[in-house]
Structure formats: C-alpha cells, structure tokens
Amino acid sequence: MIDICTDYSSLWRFNFGIKKTKCMMVCKGYDCFTTTSQWSLKNKPITNVEDMDILGVTFNNNVKYNDYVSTRIQ
C-alpha cells in the first residue's frame, strides 16, 4: 500500500512528509507481534511509534484509551 501511495504521489507530483509519517502496529492481545517491522517511504525509514495523536485524540497500539482519558480530564 505504501508503494501504491508513493506511485500515486509521483504521478500527481506531490510528496508525503517523512517527518510527519509514522507507523503504529495495533494489537489487542498481549503478544501479537514478536518482531517490529521496518517500513520505508521512498527508501527512507518510517518511524515506529507506540502511540500517536490525531486531531487531539491519543491512539495507543494496545487499543487502550487511558492516555486520552487522562488528557481530557486535565
């Protein structure tokens, strides 16, 4: 999918910002992933994160919303 998006951006002459691009593997179980995958965008590595904020909502890779709820309470 990353390659398809990259090809599309090349066709329409725009770029994705590698500094803003993040990867978060989401898993509800305890040991879903044994290794961390490394993704790349135009041969530049994409940073793997455990949580991210999107439009003021904090998403965690363990599908829990404790950080978001704590932020909202404050």
C-alpha positions as a printed NumPy array, in Angstrom:
array([[  0.   ,   0.   ,   0.   ],
       [  2.852,   2.372,   0.747],
       [  4.287,   1.787,  -2.737],
       [  0.869,   2.39 ,  -4.345],
       [  0.527,   5.695,  -2.487],
       [  4.092,   6.656,  -3.422],
       [  3.452,   5.898,  -7.104],
       [  0.243,   7.95 ,  -6.977],
       [  2.051,  10.901,  -5.403],
       [  4.743,  10.75 ,  -8.095],
       [  2.087,  10.703, -10.825],
       [  0.338,  13.768,  -9.385],
       [  3.603,  15.491,  -8.339],
       [  3.238,  15.767,  -4.59 ],
       [  5.24 ,  14.303,  -1.716],
       [  4.417,  12.796,   1.642],
       [  6.231,  14.416,   4.563],
       [  8.546,  11.772,   6.002],
       [  8.898,  13.798,   9.243],
       [  5.137,  13.561,   9.836],
       [  4.77 ,   9.963,   8.637],
       [  4.562,   7.39 ,  11.437],
       [  3.767,   3.693,  11.696],
       [  1.868,   2.179,  14.608],
       [  1.181,  -1.549,  14.746],
       [ -2.058,  -2.062,  16.663],
       [ -2.592,  -5.238,  18.677],
       [ -5.245,  -6.037,  21.256],
       [ -3.637,  -9.246,  22.549],
       [ -0.613,  -9.381,  24.832],
       [  1.993, -10.856,  22.444],
       [  0.654, -10.267,  18.936],
       [  3.933,  -9.213,  17.329],
       [  7.218, -10.93 ,  18.071],
       [  9.302,  -8.525,  15.99 ],
       [  8.922,  -4.922,  14.917],
       [  8.639,  -4.431,  11.174],
       [ 10.535,  -1.661,   9.441],
       [  8.615,   0.235,   6.772],
       [ 10.034,   2.762,   4.335],
       [  8.773,   5.579,   2.145],
       [ 10.943,   6.212,  -0.905],
       [ 13.836,   4.349,   0.775],
       [ 13.579,   6.482,   3.935],
       [ 12.63 ,   4.61 ,   7.124],
       [  9.261,   5.345,   8.71 ],
       [  9.377,   5.788,  12.488],
       [  7.524,   3.142,  14.525],
       [  5.582,   4.578,  17.474],
       [  3.55 ,   3.12 ,  20.344],
       [  1.035,   5.972,  20.426],
       [  0.069,   8.953,  18.319],
       [ -2.193,  11.986,  18.473],
       [ -4.605,  12.509,  15.602],
       [ -6.822,  15.585,  15.777],
       [ -6.49 ,  15.714,  19.566],
       [ -7.24 ,  12.024,  20.167],
       [ -4.433,   9.813,  21.508],
       [ -4.354,   6.317,  19.996],
       [ -2.256,   3.55 ,  21.605],
       [ -1.016,   0.374,  19.972],
       [ -2.585,  -1.707,  22.777],
       [ -6.088,  -0.358,  21.964],
       [ -6.486,   1.333,  25.351],
       [ -7.528,   4.937,  25.843],
       [ -6.016,   5.659,  29.279],
       [ -3.718,   8.416,  27.966],
       [ -6.57 ,  10.093,  26.094],
       [ -8.88 ,   9.968,  29.112],
       [ -6.161,  11.388,  31.393],
       [ -5.529,  14.235,  28.958],
       [ -9.23 ,  15.045,  28.702],
       [ -9.627,  15.067,  32.484],
       [ -6.756,  17.575,  32.83 ]])
